Amino acid sequence: MAKYQKKRFDDNVSDITRVRMPKNGEMLGFVERLLGAARMYVRCEDGKVRLCRVPGGKRRYVWVRENDLVIVKPWELEGDSKGDVVFKYQRTQEAYLRNKGFLKNL
């Protein structure tokens, strides 16, 4: 191998995917409608539609569109109707979850 030649990785390494899963109290949901001011309606996996917001520290870094898959953490008070968006999945991560069967009840 030449002195400055880069090593190439095997294609098998790209098959390994790490995807964040909902932890205790969190659930998956799809964004139904954007309302502005970092607020949106999200249909969660328990069948409820919640008014969710992106918390202040993440507003600059998380850009959410309609039909995006997100992780929602319901509030302690008014948890059936409101919540926070904790994480947004990319399209490849969403496809991975769909292939593994995690999105069947959504």
N, C-alpha and C positions, 0 to 999 in steps of 0.2 A: 504494500500500500504506500502511495506517495506521501510525502511529508505533510502536505497541506490538504489532502483529500479528506472529506468528511465521511464519517461512517453513516451508512444508511440503515434505517430501522426496518424490521420485518413488518409485513402487512398484518400479522397476527396481533401485534401490539395495539393497533388502532381498534380492534374489536372490543377491547376492555373499556367499558364506559362507567364512570362514576356519576350517579345521578342522586341529587338530594331528595330524600323522601320525607313526608310529613312526620314530625315528631309528636309527642304527647300533646293533645289538644288542638293540633293543626289538621287541616284537611285540604284536599285538592278542589279546584273549582275553575270554571271557565268564565272569562269576562263577557258579560252580555251587552252592557251599554256603558259608554263613558259619559260622565256628567261634567267634567272640568274640575279644576282645582284639586287634582290628584284623587278624585273620587270616582267610583264606578259601581255598577251592580254586578255581582258575581253569583253564578249558580253553583252551589257547593254540592259535594257528593252525598250529603244527607237530604238533598232535594229542596233545600231552602234557598231563597234568593236574598243575599245580604248586601247592604250598602257598605262598601269597603273603601278604605283610603290607604294611600301609601304614606307611611310615617315620615316625618320631617327629614331625618337623616338620610333616607334612601331616595328622596324625590328627584335628586339630580342624576342618580345612577340607574334607576329603574324606569324605563319607558314602556308603558303598558298600552296595548291596542285591543280592540275587540277580538274575541275568539282566542285570546292568549290563555295558556294554562298557567295557573298561579297556585301558590300555597297560601291559604287564608288561616289566620288565627282569630277565632271569634273573641269578642270582648267578654269580660267577666259579667258586666252588667249589659243588658240588652244583647246578649250573645246570639239570640235567634235572628236578629235583624241587622246587626252591625259587626264589622270585623276589620282587621288590618291585613294588607297584602305583605307577606313576609318574603316571598321569593317568586321570581318569574322564570319559567322554563324556556329554553330555546327550542326551535323547531326540531332539531335532531334529538334532543332529550325527550320531547313529547312523543316523537315517533318510537323511540326506544321503549317508553312506558306503555305505549299503545300495543306494541308487539309483545311485550311481556304480560299483558293482560291486566294492568293496574287501572285502566280507564274504562272498564266494561260497565261500571255502575254510574258513569257520568253521562 
